[in-house]
Amino acid sequence: MTQSPPPDGPRMGPTRISTLVVTALAAAAAAWLLISSFYYSQLPPLPWLPVVTLAGLAVLEAYAAINTRGRIERRPGRDPVNPLMVARFVVLAKASALVGAIFTGFYAGLTGWLFVQTTRAAGEDRPAAVAGVLASVALVVAALWLERSCRIPDRPEDEHEPDDRETRPGRR
C-alpha cells in the first residue's frame, strides 16, 4: 500500500536568491584557490566555448520564458500549454539557475585573480573571463525569468473563493 505525502510535506518552491549568492561565493573562493595554485604550471589559455554555451543557454531559456508566459496567459495565436512541459521547464530553470550561479562564482573568482596578476598570459585570459561572468549572470537571470514565467497567474474568480487552508483543522 502506498502512502501519500502529508499535506504539509516537502514542496518545491521558488529558487531563493540567497542560495544562489552563497553558491556563487563558494565557487568564487574555490576558483581563486584553484587558479592561484595551477594557473602558470598546468592550464592552457582560457577557452571561449563555455562562454558561448552559457550565453546560448541563456538565450534559449529567455525565449522559453517569453513563449511559455504567452501560452499560460492564453494570448491569441498561441497554443495551450502542456502542463508536463511547464513542469519540465521549472526543473530546467531551477537547475540552470544553480549551474549559472556556480559558473558566475567561478568566473568571478577567476576574473578577480586575473586582474590582480600583471602577466601577459593573465591579460590574454581576461576578456574570456569577463565574458564568462556576463554569460553566467545572463543564464541565472534567464533561468529565474523562466521559473517565474511558469507560474499560473491569479484568476479574478479565485479572489472570491474561501481559502481552504484557513479552514483546515490544525492550521493557524
Secondary structure, DSSP 8 states (H G I E B T S, - for coil): ------TTS-------HHHHHHHHHHHHHHHHHHHHHHHHHH-----SHHHHHHHHHHHHHHHHHHHHHHHHTT-TT-----HHHHHHHHHHHHHHHHHHHHHHHHHHHHHHHHHH--SHHHHHHHHHHHHHHHHHHHHHHHHHHHHHHTS----GGGGGS--HHHHSTT--
